[in-house]
């Protein structure tokens, strides 16, 4: 007969404290620590901080570069605008000055036509014409050219049988321009074709006789 040890039952398990760590829990904890990887070292933290500062500095540099490019473009536009205004003001000033000299140039032209441009007066007149030519003043207007209301001012009008369009037949005062700017239009006398001068050939001829019917026997 087998003796039983008092107070021990094979079906009963020993009580384990709730906060005790079992070998299985310790193994799972070790596996989780292996999966998380080692903690970053001090050098890695410094490198991350330096990279963040570098990114911030690069962003600031890009913003300053964009601002500089914008300011440079605005400055170039300002320079072009100032240069354009300067040229325009210069052209206006020259045009105003030469406009005041046009009556004198007209007197010189009339004196030349009448043969009075002689002696010292001739030298002065030619010097004046040379100076205004250097300043860009150009004279225009010739007899026989078609009438253009943009550059001609008609002061006299007539009809002529030998013209096919409105034509400048006399230059009363020459016109002047600077480049494309007209200072004064040419004042001219114009002639138009005679009314009814251009009619079809055969106009006024007798109408052709109508052909008769069949010959009568």
Order of alpha helices (4+ residues) and beta strands (2+ residues): alpha-alpha-alpha-beta-beta-beta-beta-beta-beta
